[in-house]
Amino acid sequence: MPQPPHIPATSATVQETAPPTFPAKLPSLTGMRFIAALLVFAFHVTFPQTGFYGGGTGDVLGTWAAKAGFYGVCFFFVLSGFVLTWSARADDTAPRVWRRRLVKIFPNHVVTLVLAGLLMLAVSQPIPVWRALANLFLVQTWAPDMATVNSMNTVSWSLACEMFFYLCFPLLLRMLNAVPVHRLWTAAGIVAVLALTLPLVGQYLISDQPKLPFIGDGSLSFQQVWSVYFFPPARALEFVLGMIVARIVQTGRWPRLGLAPSVLIAAAGYVVASNVPYLFSIAGAAALWLVPLVASGAVADLRGYRSCFRGRTLVRLGELSFAFYMVHALVVEYGHRLIGRSEVWSLLPGTGLSLAAFVLSLVLAHALFTWVENPLARRFSTPRRRSAEPPPAAPAPPTRPVTAGPGTLEPSE
Protein backbone atom coordinates (compact mmCIF):
# COMPACT_ATOMS: atom_id res chain seq x y z
CA MET A 1 0.00 0.00 0.00
CA PRO A 2 1.19 3.56 -0.58
CA GLN A 3 2.68 5.58 2.20
CA PRO A 4 0.03 7.64 4.05
CA PRO A 5 0.04 11.20 2.78
CA HIS A 6 1.78 13.96 4.65
CA ILE A 7 -0.73 16.68 5.48
CA PRO A 8 0.79 20.13 5.99
CA ALA A 9 -0.97 22.12 8.68
CA THR A 10 -2.17 24.99 6.51
CA SER A 11 -5.65 26.32 6.02
CA ALA A 12 -5.25 26.12 2.25
CA THR A 13 -4.58 22.39 2.45
CA VAL A 14 -7.62 21.85 4.65
CA GLN A 15 -9.82 23.67 2.18
CA GLU A 16 -8.44 22.31 -1.07
CA THR A 17 -7.41 18.73 -0.27
CA ALA A 18 -9.87 15.96 0.45
CA PRO A 19 -9.18 14.17 3.73
CA PRO A 20 -7.16 10.99 3.25
CA THR A 21 -8.85 7.64 3.68
CA PHE A 22 -7.38 4.76 5.62
CA PRO A 23 -8.28 1.06 5.83
CA ALA A 24 -10.92 0.47 8.48
CA LYS A 25 -9.30 -2.73 9.74
CA LEU A 26 -5.78 -3.22 11.03
CA PRO A 27 -5.39 -6.99 11.38
CA SER A 28 -1.98 -6.84 13.04
CA LEU A 29 -3.44 -4.86 15.91
CA THR A 30 -6.26 -7.40 16.19
CA GLY A 31 -3.69 -10.18 16.48
CA MET A 32 -1.79 -8.22 19.12
CA ARG A 33 -4.94 -7.99 21.21
CA PHE A 34 -4.85 -11.71 21.91
CA ILE A 35 -1.20 -11.58 22.96
CA ALA A 36 -2.15 -8.85 25.45
CA ALA A 37 -5.08 -10.91 26.75
CA LEU A 38 -2.70 -13.85 27.12
CA LEU A 39 -0.42 -11.72 29.29
CA VAL A 40 -3.34 -10.98 31.62
CA PHE A 41 -4.19 -14.69 31.73
CA ALA A 42 -0.56 -15.55 32.57
CA PHE A 43 -0.67 -13.09 35.44
CA HIS A 44 -3.81 -14.63 36.94
CA VAL A 45 -2.66 -18.25 36.72
CA THR A 46 0.65 -17.39 38.43
CA PHE A 47 -0.53 -14.77 40.93
CA PRO A 48 -0.22 -16.23 44.46
CA GLN A 49 -3.81 -15.40 45.44
CA THR A 50 -5.47 -16.92 42.36
CA GLY A 51 -2.88 -19.06 40.56
CA PHE A 52 -2.14 -22.75 40.42
CA TYR A 53 1.59 -22.82 41.16
CA GLY A 54 3.30 -23.14 44.52
CA GLY A 55 6.72 -23.58 46.07
CA GLY A 56 9.83 -22.53 44.21
CA THR A 57 8.08 -22.92 40.86
CA GLY A 58 5.37 -20.54 41.98
CA ASP A 59 7.94 -18.01 43.14
CA VAL A 60 9.82 -18.09 39.83
CA LEU A 61 6.72 -17.93 37.62
CA GLY A 62 5.08 -15.37 39.87
CA THR A 63 8.12 -13.13 39.59
CA TRP A 64 8.34 -13.57 35.82
CA ALA A 65 4.64 -12.79 35.25
CA ALA A 66 4.20 -10.27 38.08
CA LYS A 67 3.80 -7.35 35.67
CA ALA A 68 2.29 -9.26 32.74
CA GLY A 69 -1.31 -8.37 33.54
CA PHE A 70 -0.48 -4.70 34.03
CA TYR A 71 1.42 -4.64 30.74
CA GLY A 72 -1.47 -6.24 28.89
CA VAL A 73 -3.96 -3.71 30.24
CA CYS A 74 -1.62 -0.83 29.31
CA PHE A 75 -1.61 -2.16 25.76
CA PHE A 76 -5.41 -2.32 25.68
CA PHE A 77 -5.78 1.29 26.84
CA VAL A 78 -3.28 2.65 24.29
CA LEU A 79 -4.84 0.51 21.57
CA SER A 80 -8.33 1.72 22.46
CA GLY A 81 -7.41 5.37 21.93
CA PHE A 82 -5.55 4.51 18.73
CA VAL A 83 -8.34 2.48 17.16
CA LEU A 84 -11.17 4.86 18.04
CA THR A 85 -9.25 7.76 16.52
CA TRP A 86 -8.24 5.73 13.48
CA SER A 87 -11.81 4.69 12.76
CA ALA A 88 -13.48 8.01 13.62
CA ARG A 89 -15.96 9.14 10.98
CA ALA A 90 -16.25 12.72 9.79
CA ASP A 91 -20.03 12.70 10.18
CA ASP A 92 -20.05 11.01 13.60
CA THR A 93 -22.00 12.45 16.49
CA ALA A 94 -21.31 11.79 20.16
CA PRO A 95 -24.48 9.65 20.58
CA ARG A 96 -23.44 7.46 17.64
CA VAL A 97 -19.98 6.92 19.09
CA TRP A 98 -21.41 6.10 22.51
CA ARG A 99 -23.98 3.73 21.02
CA ARG A 100 -21.36 1.73 19.12
CA ARG A 101 -19.13 1.42 22.17
CA LEU A 102 -21.96 0.50 24.53
CA VAL A 103 -23.24 -2.30 22.33
CA LYS A 104 -19.67 -3.55 21.98
CA ILE A 105 -18.89 -3.91 25.68
CA PHE A 106 -22.15 -4.10 27.62
CA PRO A 107 -23.54 -7.45 26.37
CA ASN A 108 -20.37 -9.33 27.39
CA HIS A 109 -20.21 -7.31 30.60
CA VAL A 110 -23.77 -8.10 31.64
CA VAL A 111 -23.48 -11.82 30.81
CA THR A 112 -20.23 -12.23 32.76
CA LEU A 113 -21.59 -10.13 35.64
CA VAL A 114 -24.56 -12.49 35.94
CA LEU A 115 -22.24 -15.47 35.67
CA ALA A 116 -20.05 -14.02 38.44
CA GLY A 117 -23.12 -13.57 40.64
CA LEU A 118 -24.22 -17.18 40.10
CA LEU A 119 -20.73 -18.47 40.91
CA MET A 120 -20.61 -16.34 44.06
CA LEU A 121 -23.96 -17.74 45.18
CA ALA A 122 -22.74 -21.27 44.43
CA VAL A 123 -19.81 -20.86 46.83
CA SER A 124 -21.91 -18.96 49.42
CA GLN A 125 -20.00 -15.74 48.82
CA PRO A 126 -22.00 -12.63 49.83
CA ILE A 127 -22.98 -10.15 47.11
CA PRO A 128 -23.36 -6.58 48.46
CA VAL A 129 -26.10 -5.00 46.39
CA TRP A 130 -24.42 -1.61 46.07
CA ARG A 131 -21.20 -3.20 44.80
CA ALA A 132 -23.14 -5.25 42.27
CA LEU A 133 -24.87 -2.07 41.06
CA ALA A 134 -21.55 -0.22 40.89
CA ASN A 135 -20.25 -3.04 38.70
CA LEU A 136 -23.35 -3.11 36.54
CA PHE A 137 -23.07 0.60 35.74
CA LEU A 138 -19.25 0.42 35.54
CA VAL A 139 -18.48 3.03 38.18
CA GLN A 140 -16.67 0.77 40.67
CA THR A 141 -13.22 2.22 39.99
CA TRP A 142 -14.24 5.69 41.12
CA ALA A 143 -14.22 4.46 44.74
CA PRO A 144 -10.74 4.08 46.32
CA ASP A 145 -11.86 0.86 48.01
CA MET A 146 -10.17 -2.43 47.17
CA ALA A 147 -13.23 -4.60 47.86
CA THR A 148 -15.38 -2.47 45.54
CA VAL A 149 -12.86 -2.26 42.71
CA ASN A 150 -12.23 -6.02 42.78
CA SER A 151 -15.83 -7.14 43.31
CA MET A 152 -17.91 -9.42 41.07
CA ASN A 153 -16.04 -10.13 37.80
CA THR A 154 -12.77 -8.52 38.84
CA VAL A 155 -11.50 -7.68 35.35
CA SER A 156 -14.52 -5.47 34.68
CA TRP A 157 -12.75 -2.62 36.51
CA SER A 158 -10.97 -1.89 33.23
CA LEU A 159 -14.32 -1.45 31.49
CA ALA A 160 -15.17 1.26 34.02
CA CYS A 161 -12.07 3.11 32.83
CA GLU A 162 -13.01 2.49 29.20
CA MET A 163 -16.49 3.90 29.80
CA PHE A 164 -14.91 7.11 31.02
CA PHE A 165 -12.68 7.19 27.94
CA TYR A 166 -15.65 6.70 25.63
CA LEU A 167 -17.68 9.44 27.27
CA CYS A 168 -14.77 11.85 26.84
CA PHE A 169 -13.77 10.71 23.36
CA PRO A 170 -15.89 13.09 21.22
CA LEU A 171 -14.52 16.10 23.10
CA LEU A 172 -10.98 14.72 23.15
CA LEU A 173 -11.10 14.07 19.40
CA ARG A 174 -12.28 17.60 18.72
CA MET A 175 -9.40 18.94 20.81
CA LEU A 176 -6.91 16.65 19.07
CA ASN A 177 -8.09 17.69 15.61
CA ALA A 178 -7.43 21.29 16.59
CA VAL A 179 -3.75 20.51 17.26
CA PRO A 180 -1.57 21.52 14.30
CA VAL A 181 0.10 18.55 12.67
CA HIS A 182 3.58 19.83 13.44
CA ARG A 183 2.64 19.97 17.15
CA LEU A 184 1.49 16.36 17.46
CA TRP A 185 4.83 15.09 18.72
CA THR A 186 4.90 17.91 21.26
CA ALA A 187 1.47 16.84 22.47
CA ALA A 188 2.66 13.23 22.74
CA GLY A 189 5.67 14.36 24.76
CA ILE A 190 3.47 16.31 27.17
CA VAL A 191 1.27 13.28 27.79
CA ALA A 192 4.36 11.09 28.27
CA VAL A 193 5.74 13.50 30.87
CA LEU A 194 2.42 13.46 32.72
CA ALA A 195 2.44 9.65 32.66
CA LEU A 196 5.93 9.65 34.19
CA THR A 197 4.94 12.23 36.79
CA LEU A 198 1.81 10.48 38.00
CA PRO A 199 3.64 7.73 39.93
CA LEU A 200 5.57 10.42 41.81
CA VAL A 201 2.28 12.00 42.84
CA GLY A 202 0.99 8.66 44.05
CA GLN A 203 4.23 7.89 45.87
CA TYR A 204 4.74 11.17 47.71
CA LEU A 205 1.42 13.01 47.88
CA ILE A 206 -0.96 10.20 48.83
CA SER A 207 -0.98 8.48 52.21
CA ASP A 208 0.85 5.16 52.42
CA GLN A 209 -1.39 3.92 55.24
CA PRO A 210 -2.64 1.30 55.75
CA LYS A 211 0.04 -0.68 53.97
CA LEU A 212 -0.81 -3.78 51.97
CA PRO A 213 1.84 -6.51 52.35
CA PHE A 214 0.95 -8.30 49.10
CA ILE A 215 1.29 -5.22 46.87
CA GLY A 216 4.77 -4.47 45.56
CA ASP A 217 7.32 -4.55 48.37
CA GLY A 218 4.69 -3.98 51.05
CA SER A 219 5.39 -0.26 51.39
CA LEU A 220 2.29 1.00 49.53
CA SER A 221 -1.33 1.55 50.44
CA PHE A 222 -4.25 0.68 48.20
CA GLN A 223 -5.03 4.38 47.79
CA GLN A 224 -1.59 4.91 46.24
CA VAL A 225 -2.10 2.03 43.83
CA TRP A 226 -5.64 3.16 43.05
CA SER A 227 -4.52 6.69 42.18
CA VAL A 228 -2.16 5.37 39.50
CA TYR A 229 -3.75 2.13 38.31
CA PHE A 230 -7.53 2.19 38.84
CA PHE A 231 -8.52 5.87 38.79
CA PRO A 232 -10.09 6.48 35.33
CA PRO A 233 -8.67 10.00 34.71
CA ALA A 234 -5.18 8.68 35.48
CA ARG A 235 -5.52 5.85 32.98
CA ALA A 236 -6.95 8.25 30.40
CA LEU A 237 -3.37 9.39 29.75
CA GLU A 238 -2.71 6.09 27.96
CA PHE A 239 -5.91 6.42 25.95
CA VAL A 240 -5.05 9.99 24.91
CA LEU A 241 -1.52 8.92 23.98
CA GLY A 242 -3.00 6.27 21.70
CA MET A 243 -5.20 8.92 20.09
CA ILE A 244 -2.26 11.21 19.42
CA VAL A 245 -0.15 8.40 17.97
CA ALA A 246 -3.00 7.47 15.62
CA ARG A 247 -2.95 11.01 14.24
CA ILE A 248 0.84 10.90 13.93
CA VAL A 249 0.59 7.72 11.86
CA GLN A 250 -2.27 9.07 9.76
CA THR A 251 -0.32 12.20 8.89
CA GLY A 252 2.77 10.22 7.87
CA ARG A 253 4.93 11.56 10.70
CA TRP A 254 5.71 8.27 12.39
CA PRO A 255 9.43 7.43 11.95
CA ARG A 256 10.58 4.45 9.93
CA LEU A 257 10.70 2.00 12.79
CA GLY A 258 10.06 -1.58 11.79
CA LEU A 259 7.80 -4.02 13.55
CA ALA A 260 10.70 -6.21 14.74
CA PRO A 261 12.50 -3.36 16.56
CA SER A 262 9.17 -2.34 18.10
CA VAL A 263 8.68 -5.85 19.46
CA LEU A 264 12.17 -5.69 20.98
CA ILE A 265 11.36 -2.30 22.54
CA ALA A 266 8.17 -3.73 24.06
CA ALA A 267 10.09 -6.75 25.41
CA ALA A 268 12.80 -4.50 26.85
CA GLY A 269 10.08 -2.37 28.39
CA TYR A 270 8.71 -5.38 30.20
CA VAL A 271 12.13 -6.11 31.64
CA VAL A 272 12.40 -2.50 32.79
CA ALA A 273 8.89 -2.57 34.25
CA SER A 274 9.84 -5.65 36.23
CA ASN A 275 12.76 -3.84 37.86
CA VAL A 276 11.55 -0.29 38.58
CA PRO A 277 9.52 0.97 41.57
CA TYR A 278 6.05 -0.54 41.63
CA LEU A 279 4.00 2.53 40.70
CA PHE A 280 6.18 3.11 37.62
CA SER A 281 5.58 -0.43 36.41
CA ILE A 282 1.80 -0.82 36.43
CA ALA A 283 0.28 1.98 34.35
CA GLY A 284 1.12 5.02 32.21
CA ALA A 285 4.90 4.94 32.54
CA ALA A 286 4.96 1.29 31.45
CA ALA A 287 2.63 2.02 28.53
CA LEU A 288 5.24 4.22 26.86
CA TRP A 289 7.19 1.14 25.82
CA LEU A 290 4.17 -0.22 23.96
CA VAL A 291 3.44 2.81 21.81
CA PRO A 292 5.97 1.89 19.06
CA LEU A 293 4.44 -1.58 18.80
CA VAL A 294 0.93 -0.24 18.20
CA ALA A 295 2.12 2.36 15.69
CA SER A 296 4.42 -0.02 13.81
CA GLY A 297 1.69 -2.64 13.60
CA ALA A 298 -0.64 -0.11 12.01
CA VAL A 299 2.06 1.05 9.58
CA ALA A 300 2.80 -2.56 8.60
CA ASP A 301 -0.85 -3.10 7.68
CA LEU A 302 -1.15 0.28 5.99
CA ARG A 303 1.88 -0.25 3.74
CA GLY A 304 1.59 -3.99 3.28
CA TYR A 305 4.74 -4.88 5.19
CA ARG A 306 5.25 -8.36 6.56
CA SER A 307 3.69 -8.89 9.99
CA CYS A 308 3.77 -11.95 12.24
CA PHE A 309 0.60 -10.69 13.94
CA ARG A 310 -1.53 -10.82 10.80
CA GLY A 311 -1.91 -14.60 10.49
CA ARG A 312 -5.46 -15.90 10.16
CA THR A 313 -5.41 -17.88 13.41
CA LEU A 314 -3.98 -15.06 15.50
CA VAL A 315 -6.41 -12.54 14.03
CA ARG A 316 -9.30 -14.86 14.80
CA LEU A 317 -8.07 -15.23 18.37
CA GLY A 318 -7.77 -11.46 18.50
CA GLU A 319 -11.45 -11.19 17.60
CA LEU A 320 -12.20 -13.42 20.59
CA SER A 321 -9.84 -11.53 22.90
CA PHE A 322 -12.42 -9.30 24.58
CA ALA A 323 -14.68 -12.24 25.36
CA PHE A 324 -11.66 -14.25 26.52
CA TYR A 325 -10.58 -11.40 28.77
CA MET A 326 -14.04 -11.18 30.32
CA VAL A 327 -14.39 -14.90 31.15
CA HIS A 328 -10.88 -16.05 32.00
CA ALA A 329 -10.62 -14.61 35.53
CA LEU A 330 -13.88 -16.33 36.52
CA VAL A 331 -12.58 -19.63 35.14
CA VAL A 332 -9.28 -19.32 37.00
CA GLU A 333 -10.69 -18.11 40.31
CA TYR A 334 -13.70 -20.40 40.62
CA GLY A 335 -11.97 -23.33 38.96
CA HIS A 336 -9.34 -23.06 41.67
CA ARG A 337 -12.06 -22.92 44.32
CA LEU A 338 -13.67 -26.03 42.88
CA ILE A 339 -10.53 -28.15 43.04
CA GLY A 340 -9.26 -26.68 46.30
CA ARG A 341 -8.97 -23.02 47.15
CA SER A 342 -5.78 -23.35 49.19
CA GLU A 343 -4.12 -25.95 46.95
CA VAL A 344 -1.05 -25.15 44.86
CA TRP A 345 0.89 -27.42 42.55
CA SER A 346 4.33 -28.01 41.13
CA LEU A 347 5.30 -27.24 37.54
CA LEU A 348 3.68 -30.13 35.63
CA PRO A 349 0.28 -30.32 37.35
CA GLY A 350 0.13 -26.54 37.64
CA THR A 351 0.78 -26.20 33.92
CA GLY A 352 -1.84 -28.84 33.19
CA LEU A 353 -4.43 -26.93 35.20
CA SER A 354 -3.41 -23.67 33.54
CA LEU A 355 -3.84 -25.22 30.10
CA ALA A 356 -7.24 -26.59 31.10
CA ALA A 357 -8.27 -23.14 32.30
CA PHE A 358 -7.02 -21.65 29.03
CA VAL A 359 -8.96 -24.11 26.87
CA LEU A 360 -12.15 -23.68 28.89
CA SER A 361 -11.78 -19.89 28.76
CA LEU A 362 -11.29 -20.03 25.00
CA VAL A 363 -14.36 -22.25 24.52
CA LEU A 364 -16.50 -19.92 26.64
CA ALA A 365 -15.06 -16.91 24.82
CA HIS A 366 -16.02 -18.42 21.47
CA ALA A 367 -19.56 -19.01 22.70
CA LEU A 368 -19.82 -15.51 24.15
CA PHE A 369 -18.52 -13.92 20.96
CA THR A 370 -20.68 -16.04 18.66
CA TRP A 371 -23.97 -15.85 20.53
CA VAL A 372 -23.75 -12.53 22.37
CA GLU A 373 -21.03 -10.05 21.40
CA ASN A 374 -21.01 -10.30 17.62
CA PRO A 375 -24.75 -10.60 16.86
CA LEU A 376 -25.77 -7.87 19.30
CA ALA A 377 -23.06 -5.52 18.07
CA ARG A 378 -24.20 -6.06 14.49
CA ARG A 379 -27.85 -5.61 15.40
CA PHE A 380 -27.63 -2.54 17.64
CA SER A 381 -24.48 -0.64 16.62
CA THR A 382 -26.51 1.52 14.24
CA PRO A 383 -30.14 2.63 14.66
CA ARG A 384 -32.71 0.82 12.59
CA ARG A 385 -34.66 2.70 9.94
CA ARG A 386 -37.98 3.83 11.30
CA SER A 387 -40.75 1.49 10.22
CA ALA A 388 -42.98 4.43 9.28
CA GLU A 389 -40.35 5.78 6.93
CA PRO A 390 -40.69 4.04 3.52
CA PRO A 391 -37.52 2.94 1.81
CA PRO A 392 -36.41 5.13 -1.08
CA ALA A 393 -38.14 4.11 -4.28
CA ALA A 394 -36.07 3.08 -7.24
CA PRO A 395 -36.38 5.47 -10.18
CA ALA A 396 -38.69 4.26 -12.93
CA PRO A 397 -36.91 3.30 -16.14
CA PRO A 398 -37.25 6.02 -18.74
CA THR A 399 -39.43 5.35 -21.76
CA ARG A 400 -37.10 7.35 -23.97
CA PRO A 401 -33.46 8.43 -23.73
CA VAL A 402 -32.80 11.19 -21.25
CA THR A 403 -29.98 13.62 -21.87
CA ALA A 404 -28.40 15.27 -18.87
CA GLY A 405 -28.23 18.95 -19.57
CA PRO A 406 -29.38 22.28 -18.28
CA GLY A 407 -32.69 21.93 -16.49
CA THR A 408 -32.48 18.13 -16.30
CA LEU A 409 -33.57 16.71 -12.90
CA GLU A 410 -31.34 13.87 -11.73
CA PRO A 411 -32.30 11.58 -8.81
CA SER A 412 -30.45 12.39 -5.61
CA GLU A 413 -28.98 9.77 -3.30
N, C-alpha and C positions, 0 to 999 in steps of 0.2 A: 504494500500500500504506500501511497505517497506520504512524504513527510507532512505533518500538520502545518498549516500555513502560519506564518508569523504575522501578527496583527499589530501594526503600529498604533500607539495610543493617540490618535489624532481625530478630531471631530470630522474631518473630511473623509477619513477611512470609514468611520461609523456610518456616515450618510451614504457613501457611494459604493461600499462593498457589502455584498450579502454575507450574513454570518456563516461561518464554516459549519459543515455538518460532520458528525463523528459517528462511528458505529455504536449502536445502542448497547451491544453486548461486548463484554471483555472477558472471554473465556478463561484466560490465565488467572484473572482475579477470582473468578468463580472456583477454579481449582485450588487456589491458595486458601480459600475460606475453609475447606475441609482440613487442610493442614493445621490451621489455627484452632479449629474445633478439636482436633486430635491432641493438640497441646493442652487444652483445658481438660480433656479426658485423662491424659497422662498425669496431670496434677491431682485429680480426684482419686485415681486408683493408687497413688503413692503417698497421698497426704496422710499423716498418722491418724487423724480423727475419722477418716472415711475409707482409707485404702486397705489393700489386702496383704501388704507385705509387712514383715516384722523382723526383729533382730538386726544383724549387721546388713543384711540385704535391704531391709526397709530403710535403714539409715542412709545407705549409699544412694538408693533410688529416690528417696525423699529429698536428699540434697540436690541431686541432679535435676529433678523436676520441680523443685520448690518454687521457681519463678515461671514455670511453663504456662500455668493458667493465666497469670497476670499478663504475660507476653501475648498470649492468644487474644485476650480481651482488648489489649491495646491495638492489636491489628484490626479487630472488628470495628473499633471506634474510628480509627483513621480511614479504614475502607468505607465505612458508612458515609462519612462526609465527602469522600472522593466520588463515590458512585452516585449519590444524590445530585451533586453538582454536575457531574458528567452527563447525567440523563435528564437534567432540568429542561423543561420545554418553555419556549418563548411565550406561549399563550397560557401558561399555568397560572392558576389562582391558588391562594393558600388553602382553601377548602379542598381543592382537588388533590394537592400534595398530601394533606392530612388524611384524606380518605384512602388514598393508595397505601400509605404507610400503616394505617390502622388495620386495613383488611389483610395486610401482609403479616403483622405480628400478633394481632389479638386472637384469631382462631386457635393457633398453636398454644398461645398463652393460657387461654381459658381451658382448653382440654387438659393441659398438663397441670394447671392449678386444681382442677377437679380430681385428677388422678392423684395428686399429692395429698389432697384432703382425704380421699378414700384410703390411701396407704397409711396416713396418720391415724385414722380411725381403726384400721386393722391392727395396728400395734399399740392401741390405747394411748396415743399421744394427743394431748389436749390441743385444741385449735382455738386460740383467742379470736373472737369475731372481728375485733377491730384490726388485728393483724391480717386476717384473711381479706378484709375489705381493702386495706392498704395495698395488699398484693394485687387484688383484682383490678384496682384502678391505677396500679403502677406508680405509687407515690411512696413506697416503703423506704427508699433511699434518702428521703428528705429528713428522716428522723435519725439522729446520731445515736442509735440504740442497736446493739449487735443482734439481739433477739428478733427485732423487727426486720432489720435488713436481711437476715438469713432465714426468715420464716418461709413456710410452705415450700414451693419449688425454689430452692436457694438461688439458682442461676438467673431467676427472673429479675433480680436486682439490676442487671445490666439493661433490661428492657425499660426499667424506670428511667435510666439515664437516656436511653434512645428516645423515649417519649419526649423528654425535655428538648433533645436535639431537634426532633421533628417539628415541635411547636415553634421553635426559634428559626427554623431553616428558611422560611420565606423572607424574613427580615434580614437574616445573615447573608442570604444570597444577593439581596438588593444592595447591601452594604459592600459585598465583595465585588459586584459588578461595577460599583462606582470607583474602585481602586484602579488607577492607571496601570496598564500592563507593565510598565517599567518599574512599578513599585511593588509588584507581587512578591518578589524575593525579600524585600524589606518587611512586608507584612508577615511572611513566613518566619523570618528571623525574630520578629517581635513576639509571635506566638511561642516560638521555641524558647526564648528567654523566660517568658512567663511560666512555661512548663518546667523549666529548670529551677525557677524561683519558688514554685509552690511547695515542694518538699521542705524548703527552709522555713517557710511560714508554718507548716504543720509541725516541724521539729521544735521550733523555738517560740512560737507565739500561742500554741495550744497546749493546754495542761497535759502532762504525762501521767496523770493519776485518774483512776486506778490502773496500774500496769497489768498487762495481759502476758503471762509467761509463755504462751504458745505462739505469740506473734513476734516475728523477727528474733532479736536477741533478748526479748523480755523487758526491754526498756521503754516500750511504747504503750500508750493507752489506745483504746478503741477510737476515741474521738480524734486522735492524731491520724490514725489510719483512715477513718471515715472522711476526714477533710481532704485527703489526697486521692483516695481510691473510690469511694462510694458517692461523694457529693456531686450531683449532676453538673452544676456550673464548673466544677474543677475538671471533670472529664470532658466537658465541651471543648476544651483546648485542643484535644486530639481530633475531635470532629471538625473543628474549624481549620486545623492544619491540613486535614484531608481535603477540605473544600479548596483551600488556597493552592495546594499541589495540583488538584485537578485543573484549575485555571492555568497554572504554569505549563502543564502538559498540553492543554488545548491550544495555547498560544505559541507553542513551539519553543519555549524557553527552558525546557528541561535539558540538562547537559547530556552528552552522549555517554551514558553510563549503562553498560550492558546488564542483562538479567543475572548472569553468573556473579559479577562483582557485587551486585545488590544482595544476592543470597549470602555471600560471604560477610557482607556488612551486617546483615540481620543476625547471622550466627555469632559474629563477634560481639554484637550488641547483647546477645543473651549471656555470653560469658561475662561481659561487663556487669550486666544487671544482677548476675549471681554473686558479684563480689563488691558491690557498692552498698552504702547504707540503705536500709530497708525502704524508706520512703522514696528514694530515688529509683527503686527497682520495680515498682509495682504499677506505675501509671504514666503520666505525661512524659517524664524524662526518658523512660524506657521506650516510649513510642517513637522517639526521634530516629532510632535505629531502623525502624520498619518503613519509614517514609520512602527511601529509595526503592525498596522492593515493590511497593504498591505502584509507584510511578513507572518503574522499569517494566513491570508486567503489563501495564496499560500501553506503553510505547511499543512493546513487543507485539501486542495484538494489533495495534494501529498500523504498524509498518510491515507486518507480516514476518517478523523475525522468529527464529526458532524459540520455542518455549516448552520446558518440561512440565509446565503446569496446565497445558492445553490439551492433554490427552483425554479421550472420550470418557474413560472410567473415572479419572480424577474430576473432570467437570461434572459428571453425573453425581459423584459423591459431594461435590461442592453444592449442588442444587439441594441435596439432602441435609446440608450442614446445619441450617437453622433448626430443623426438626431434631436432628441428632443432638445438638447443643441443649435443646429444651428437655429431652428425655433422659440423657445419660446420667445426670446426677441422681435422679430418682432410682435408676437401675442400680447404680453403684451403692448408694446409701441403704436402700431397703433390701437389696440383694444381700448386702453384708449383714443386715439385721436378721434376715431369714436364716442364714447359715451360721450365725453366731456373731453377735455384735462386738464382743471383745476378742474374737479370734483373729490371729494374724498368721501368715504362712511364710515359708521359705520361698526361694526363687521359683522353682518349678510349679508347685501348686498355686502360688500367688499369680504367676503368669497365666496359668490355665484359667483361673477365676477372672483375671482381667480380660483375657480373650473372650470368655463367655459373656462377660458384661458388655464388651464391645459389640459382639455379634447380636446380642439381644437388643442393644441400643440402636444398632443399624436397622434391624428388622422393624422395630417400633417406629423409627424415624421414617422409613419407607412408607409404612402404613399411614403415619400422620401426614406426610407430604402428599401422598396419593389421594387420600380420602378427605383431608381437611384443608391443609394449606393451599395446595394448588387449585382445586376446584373453587374454593371460596374466594381466593384472590382473583381468579378469572371472572367469576360471577359479579363481584361487588367492587372491583377496583375502579370501574367507571359507572356513572349513573345510567340506568336504562332509559330508553326513549319513552316518553310519556305515551300511555296507551291511547289517549285522546288525540294525540298528534299524528295525523296520517303520514305514512312514509312518502317521500317525494316521488311524484309520478314520473315515469319515463316519458320523454318527449315522443309525440306521435310521429311516425315516419312521414316525411313530406310526400305529397302526391306529385310534385314536380321539382326539378332542381332548384335549390336555393343558393343564391350568390351572396356571400357576405360582403356588404358594402355599406356606404353611408345610409343610415336609417334602418339597417337590418337589426332585428332583435335576436340575440343569441341566448340560449338557455344558460342561466347561471348555476354554479355548483351549490 
